[in-house]
Amino acid sequence: MNSDNIKNEIEKEISSFISKKMVELRKKTGKEVSDVEF
């Protein structure tokens, strides 16, 4: 794999991880999570 492919894979994994965490946070807090700071 070249570095671009690796970068794209990592970005996909990170974004799906963030999406899962957002869903968990919404369930826990019962609020919409719109502003997330990194």
CHARMM internal coordinates of N, CA and C (Angstrom, degrees):
IC EDIT
DIST 1 N 1 CA 1.4722
DIST 1 CA 1 C 1.5228
ANGL 1 N 1 CA 1 C 109.48
DIST 1 C 2 N 1.3092
ANGL 1 CA 1 C 2 N 115.75
DIHE 1 N 1 CA 1 C 2 N 141.64
DIST 2 N 2 CA 1.4578
ANGL 1 C 2 N 2 CA 117.82
DIHE 1 CA 1 C 2 N 2 CA 175.24
DIST 2 CA 2 C 1.5314
ANGL 2 N 2 CA 2 C 109.64
DIHE 1 C 2 N 2 CA 2 C -88.39
DIST 2 C 3 N 1.3029
ANGL 2 CA 2 C 3 N 116.09
DIHE 2 N 2 CA 2 C 3 N 171.83
DIST 3 N 3 CA 1.4640
ANGL 2 C 3 N 3 CA 119.90
DIHE 2 CA 2 C 3 N 3 CA -173.35
DIST 3 CA 3 C 1.5264
ANGL 3 N 3 CA 3 C 112.76
DIHE 2 C 3 N 3 CA 3 C -64.98
DIST 3 C 4 N 1.3389
ANGL 3 CA 3 C 4 N 117.65
DIHE 3 N 3 CA 3 C 4 N -31.02
DIST 4 N 4 CA 1.4699
ANGL 3 C 4 N 4 CA 119.96
DIHE 3 CA 3 C 4 N 4 CA 178.28
DIST 4 CA 4 C 1.5215
ANGL 4 N 4 CA 4 C 111.08
DIHE 3 C 4 N 4 CA 4 C -65.39
DIST 4 C 5 N 1.3232
ANGL 4 CA 4 C 5 N 116.56
DIHE 4 N 4 CA 4 C 5 N -42.54
DIST 5 N 5 CA 1.4622
ANGL 4 C 5 N 5 CA 120.19
DIHE 4 CA 4 C 5 N 5 CA 178.67
DIST 5 CA 5 C 1.5201
ANGL 5 N 5 CA 5 C 111.13
DIHE 4 C 5 N 5 CA 5 C -62.95
DIST 5 C 6 N 1.3180
ANGL 5 CA 5 C 6 N 115.71
DIHE 5 N 5 CA 5 C 6 N -43.12
DIST 6 N 6 CA 1.4631
ANGL 5 C 6 N 6 CA 120.25
DIHE 5 CA 5 C 6 N 6 CA 179.52
DIST 6 CA 6 C 1.5236
ANGL 6 N 6 CA 6 C 110.03
DIHE 5 C 6 N 6 CA 6 C -62.47
DIST 6 C 7 N 1.3266
ANGL 6 CA 6 C 7 N 116.07
DIHE 6 N 6 CA 6 C 7 N -44.74
DIST 7 N 7 CA 1.4689
ANGL 6 C 7 N 7 CA 120.76
DIHE 6 CA 6 C 7 N 7 CA 179.46
DIST 7 CA 7 C 1.5231
ANGL 7 N 7 CA 7 C 110.98
DIHE 6 C 7 N 7 CA 7 C -59.94
DIST 7 C 8 N 1.3295
ANGL 7 CA 7 C 8 N 117.16
DIHE 7 N 7 CA 7 C 8 N -43.88
DIST 8 N 8 CA 1.4625
ANGL 7 C 8 N 8 CA 120.96
DIHE 7 CA 7 C 8 N 8 CA 179.53
DIST 8 CA 8 C 1.5221
ANGL 8 N 8 CA 8 C 111.51
DIHE 7 C 8 N 8 CA 8 C -63.15
DIST 8 C 9 N 1.3221
ANGL 8 CA 8 C 9 N 117.14
DIHE 8 N 8 CA 8 C 9 N -41.80
DIST 9 N 9 CA 1.4654
ANGL 8 C 9 N 9 CA 121.09
DIHE 8 CA 8 C 9 N 9 CA 178.73
DIST 9 CA 9 C 1.5265
ANGL 9 N 9 CA 9 C 110.50
DIHE 8 C 9 N 9 CA 9 C -61.71
DIST 9 C 10 N 1.3228
ANGL 9 CA 9 C 10 N 115.90
DIHE 9 N 9 CA 9 C 10 N -45.56
DIST 10 N 10 CA 1.4659
ANGL 9 C 10 N 10 CA 120.34
DIHE 9 CA 9 C 10 N 10 CA -179.68
DIST 10 CA 10 C 1.5234
ANGL 10 N 10 CA 10 C 110.40
DIHE 9 C 10 N 10 CA 10 C -62.60
DIST 10 C 11 N 1.3275
ANGL 10 CA 10 C 11 N 117.19
DIHE 10 N 10 CA 10 C 11 N -43.42
DIST 11 N 11 CA 1.4659
ANGL 10 C 11 N 11 CA 120.61
DIHE 10 CA 10 C 11 N 11 CA 179.17
DIST 11 CA 11 C 1.5193
ANGL 11 N 11 CA 11 C 111.12
DIHE 10 C 11 N 11 CA 11 C -61.21
DIST 11 C 12 N 1.3339
ANGL 11 CA 11 C 12 N 117.33
DIHE 11 N 11 CA 11 C 12 N -40.79
DIST 12 N 12 CA 1.4679
ANGL 11 C 12 N 12 CA 120.89
DIHE 11 CA 11 C 12 N 12 CA 178.50
DIST 12 CA 12 C 1.5173
ANGL 12 N 12 CA 12 C 110.88
DIHE 11 C 12 N 12 CA 12 C -63.11
DIST 12 C 13 N 1.3393
ANGL 12 CA 12 C 13 N 116.24
DIHE 12 N 12 CA 12 C 13 N -44.71
DIST 13 N 13 CA 1.4597
ANGL 12 C 13 N 13 CA 120.26
DIHE 12 CA 12 C 13 N 13 CA -179.55
DIST 13 CA 13 C 1.5208
ANGL 13 N 13 CA 13 C 111.05
DIHE 12 C 13 N 13 CA 13 C -63.72
DIST 13 C 14 N 1.3201
ANGL 13 CA 13 C 14 N 116.60
DIHE 13 N 13 CA 13 C 14 N -42.82
DIST 14 N 14 CA 1.4626
ANGL 13 C 14 N 14 CA 120.66
DIHE 13 CA 13 C 14 N 14 CA -179.84
DIST 14 CA 14 C 1.5237
ANGL 14 N 14 CA 14 C 110.47
DIHE 13 C 14 N 14 CA 14 C -63.67
DIST 14 C 15 N 1.3223
ANGL 14 CA 14 C 15 N 117.68
DIHE 14 N 14 CA 14 C 15 N -44.58
DIST 15 N 15 CA 1.4629
ANGL 14 C 15 N 15 CA 119.35
DIHE 14 CA 14 C 15 N 15 CA -177.87
DIST 15 CA 15 C 1.5237
ANGL 15 N 15 CA 15 C 111.54
DIHE 14 C 15 N 15 CA 15 C -66.90
DIST 15 C 16 N 1.3338
ANGL 15 CA 15 C 16 N 117.89
DIHE 15 N 15 CA 15 C 16 N -36.47
DIST 16 N 16 CA 1.4655
ANGL 15 C 16 N 16 CA 118.72
DIHE 15 CA 15 C 16 N 16 CA 177.71
DIST 16 CA 16 C 1.5220
ANGL 16 N 16 CA 16 C 110.19
DIHE 15 C 16 N 16 CA 16 C -70.41
DIST 16 C 17 N 1.3329
ANGL 16 CA 16 C 17 N 117.33
DIHE 16 N 16 CA 16 C 17 N -35.62
DIST 17 N 17 CA 1.4613
ANGL 16 C 17 N 17 CA 121.39
DIHE 16 CA 16 C 17 N 17 CA 176.63
DIST 17 CA 17 C 1.5298
ANGL 17 N 17 CA 17 C 110.47
DIHE 16 C 17 N 17 CA 17 C -62.70
DIST 17 C 18 N 1.3341
ANGL 17 CA 17 C 18 N 116.19
DIHE 17 N 17 CA 17 C 18 N -45.32
DIST 18 N 18 CA 1.4637
ANGL 17 C 18 N 18 CA 120.87
DIHE 17 CA 17 C 18 N 18 CA 178.76
DIST 18 CA 18 C 1.5278
ANGL 18 N 18 CA 18 C 110.16
DIHE 17 C 18 N 18 CA 18 C -61.93
DIST 18 C 19 N 1.3162
ANGL 18 CA 18 C 19 N 117.04
DIHE 18 N 18 CA 18 C 19 N -42.82
DIST 19 N 19 CA 1.4669
ANGL 18 C 19 N 19 CA 120.39
DIHE 18 CA 18 C 19 N 19 CA 179.37
DIST 19 CA 19 C 1.5201
ANGL 19 N 19 CA 19 C 111.08
DIHE 18 C 19 N 19 CA 19 C -59.66
DIST 19 C 20 N 1.3279
ANGL 19 CA 19 C 20 N 116.85
DIHE 19 N 19 CA 19 C 20 N -43.90
DIST 20 N 20 CA 1.4653
ANGL 19 C 20 N 20 CA 120.51
DIHE 19 CA 19 C 20 N 20 CA 178.89
DIST 20 CA 20 C 1.5210
ANGL 20 N 20 CA 20 C 110.58
DIHE 19 C 20 N 20 CA 20 C -62.15
DIST 20 C 21 N 1.3259
ANGL 20 CA 20 C 21 N 117.10
DIHE 20 N 20 CA 20 C 21 N -43.41
DIST 21 N 21 CA 1.4631
ANGL 20 C 21 N 21 CA 121.24
DIHE 20 CA 20 C 21 N 21 CA 179.94
DIST 21 CA 21 C 1.5261
ANGL 21 N 21 CA 21 C 111.02
DIHE 20 C 21 N 21 CA 21 C -63.70
DIST 21 C 22 N 1.3199
ANGL 21 CA 21 C 22 N 117.22
DIHE 21 N 21 CA 21 C 22 N -38.91
DIST 22 N 22 CA 1.4635
ANGL 21 C 22 N 22 CA 121.24
DIHE 21 CA 21 C 22 N 22 CA 178.60
DIST 22 CA 22 C 1.5215
ANGL 22 N 22 CA 22 C 109.83
DIHE 21 C 22 N 22 CA 22 C -62.07
DIST 22 C 23 N 1.3288
ANGL 22 CA 22 C 23 N 116.54
DIHE 22 N 22 CA 22 C 23 N -43.28
DIST 23 N 23 CA 1.4631
ANGL 22 C 23 N 23 CA 120.50
DIHE 22 CA 22 C 23 N 23 CA 179.40
DIST 23 CA 23 C 1.5232
ANGL 23 N 23 CA 23 C 109.91
DIHE 22 C 23 N 23 CA 23 C -63.23
DIST 23 C 24 N 1.3249
ANGL 23 CA 23 C 24 N 117.58
DIHE 23 N 23 CA 23 C 24 N -43.45
DIST 24 N 24 CA 1.4644
ANGL 23 C 24 N 24 CA 121.09
DIHE 23 CA 23 C 24 N 24 CA 178.45
DIST 24 CA 24 C 1.5197
ANGL 24 N 24 CA 24 C 110.83
DIHE 23 C 24 N 24 CA 24 C -61.06
DIST 24 C 25 N 1.3278
ANGL 24 CA 24 C 25 N 116.72
DIHE 24 N 24 CA 24 C 25 N -44.26
DIST 25 N 25 CA 1.4620
ANGL 24 C 25 N 25 CA 120.60
DIHE 24 CA 24 C 25 N 25 CA 179.71
DIST 25 CA 25 C 1.5207
ANGL 25 N 25 CA 25 C 111.06
DIHE 24 C 25 N 25 CA 25 C -61.79
DIST 25 C 26 N 1.3276
ANGL 25 CA 25 C 26 N 117.36
DIHE 25 N 25 CA 25 C 26 N -42.56
DIST 26 N 26 CA 1.4634
ANGL 25 C 26 N 26 CA 121.04
DIHE 25 CA 25 C 26 N 26 CA 178.91
DIST 26 CA 26 C 1.5098
ANGL 26 N 26 CA 26 C 110.70
DIHE 25 C 26 N 26 CA 26 C -60.60
DIST 26 C 27 N 1.3250
ANGL 26 CA 26 C 27 N 116.63
DIHE 26 N 26 CA 26 C 27 N -42.05
DIST 27 N 27 CA 1.4630
ANGL 26 C 27 N 27 CA 120.47
DIHE 26 CA 26 C 27 N 27 CA -179.83
DIST 27 CA 27 C 1.5223
ANGL 27 N 27 CA 27 C 110.45
DIHE 26 C 27 N 27 CA 27 C -65.39
DIST 27 C 28 N 1.3316
ANGL 27 CA 27 C 28 N 117.17
DIHE 27 N 27 CA 27 C 28 N -41.54
DIST 28 N 28 CA 1.4603
ANGL 27 C 28 N 28 CA 121.56
DIHE 27 CA 27 C 28 N 28 CA -177.85
DIST 28 CA 28 C 1.5218
ANGL 28 N 28 CA 28 C 111.79
DIHE 27 C 28 N 28 CA 28 C -68.91
DIST 28 C 29 N 1.3250
ANGL 28 CA 28 C 29 N 116.64
DIHE 28 N 28 CA 28 C 29 N -45.99
DIST 29 N 29 CA 1.4596
ANGL 28 C 29 N 29 CA 120.21
DIHE 28 CA 28 C 29 N 29 CA -173.33
DIST 29 CA 29 C 1.5146
ANGL 29 N 29 CA 29 C 112.33
DIHE 28 C 29 N 29 CA 29 C -90.20
DIST 29 C 30 N 1.3296
ANGL 29 CA 29 C 30 N 116.69
DIHE 29 N 29 CA 29 C 30 N -24.17
DIST 30 N 30 CA 1.4564
ANGL 29 C 30 N 30 CA 120.23
DIHE 29 CA 29 C 30 N 30 CA -176.02
DIST 30 CA 30 C 1.5163
ANGL 30 N 30 CA 30 C 112.03
DIHE 29 C 30 N 30 CA 30 C 74.24
DIST 30 C 31 N 1.3169
ANGL 30 CA 30 C 31 N 116.89
DIHE 30 N 30 CA 30 C 31 N 10.57
DIST 31 N 31 CA 1.4635
ANGL 30 C 31 N 31 CA 121.42
DIHE 30 CA 30 C 31 N 31 CA -179.18
DIST 31 CA 31 C 1.5168
ANGL 31 N 31 CA 31 C 109.68
DIHE 30 C 31 N 31 CA 31 C -115.35
DIST 31 C 32 N 1.2972
ANGL 31 CA 31 C 32 N 114.56
DIHE 31 N 31 CA 31 C 32 N 161.08
DIST 32 N 32 CA 1.4619
ANGL 31 C 32 N 32 CA 120.02
DIHE 31 CA 31 C 32 N 32 CA 174.51
DIST 32 CA 32 C 1.5269
ANGL 32 N 32 CA 32 C 107.83
DIHE 31 C 32 N 32 CA 32 C -77.98
DIST 32 C 33 N 1.3012
ANGL 32 CA 32 C 33 N 115.88
DIHE 32 N 32 CA 32 C 33 N 131.27
DIST 33 N 33 CA 1.4598
ANGL 32 C 33 N 33 CA 119.74
DIHE 32 CA 32 C 33 N 33 CA 178.17
DIST 33 CA 33 C 1.5217
ANGL 33 N 33 CA 33 C 107.51
DIHE 32 C 33 N 33 CA 33 C -101.32
DIST 33 C 34 N 1.3108
ANGL 33 CA 33 C 34 N 116.17
DIHE 33 N 33 CA 33 C 34 N 107.20
DIST 34 N 34 CA 1.4608
ANGL 33 C 34 N 34 CA 118.41
DIHE 33 CA 33 C 34 N 34 CA -176.57
DIST 34 CA 34 C 1.5211
ANGL 34 N 34 CA 34 C 112.23
DIHE 33 C 34 N 34 CA 34 C -110.94
DIST 34 C 35 N 1.3236
ANGL 34 CA 34 C 35 N 117.20
DIHE 34 N 34 CA 34 C 35 N -38.59
DIST 35 N 35 CA 1.4599
ANGL 34 C 35 N 35 CA 119.45
DIHE 34 CA 34 C 35 N 35 CA -178.09
DIST 35 CA 35 C 1.5182
ANGL 35 N 35 CA 35 C 110.09
DIHE 34 C 35 N 35 CA 35 C -105.09
DIST 35 C 36 N 1.3094
ANGL 35 CA 35 C 36 N 115.72
DIHE 35 N 35 CA 35 C 36 N 111.76
DIST 36 N 36 CA 1.4528
ANGL 35 C 36 N 36 CA 120.59
DIHE 35 CA 35 C 36 N 36 CA 177.64
DIST 36 CA 36 C 1.5130
ANGL 36 N 36 CA 36 C 107.34
DIHE 35 C 36 N 36 CA 36 C -120.00
DIST 36 C 37 N 1.3278
ANGL 36 CA 36 C 37 N 115.78
DIHE 36 N 36 CA 36 C 37 N 127.51
DIST 37 N 37 CA 1.4568
ANGL 36 C 37 N 37 CA 120.19
DIHE 36 CA 36 C 37 N 37 CA 179.91
DIST 37 CA 37 C 1.5126
ANGL 37 N 37 CA 37 C 109.59
DIHE 36 C 37 N 37 CA 37 C -106.72
DIST 37 C 38 N 1.3220
ANGL 37 CA 37 C 38 N 114.95
DIHE 37 N 37 CA 37 C 38 N 140.66
DIST 38 N 38 CA 1.4558
ANGL 37 C 38 N 38 CA 119.81
DIHE 37 CA 37 C 38 N 38 CA 178.50
DIST 38 CA 38 C 1.5015
ANGL 38 N 38 CA 38 C 109.37
DIHE 37 C 38 N 38 CA 38 C -114.07
END
COOR INIT
IC SEED 1 N 1 CA 1 C
IC BUILD
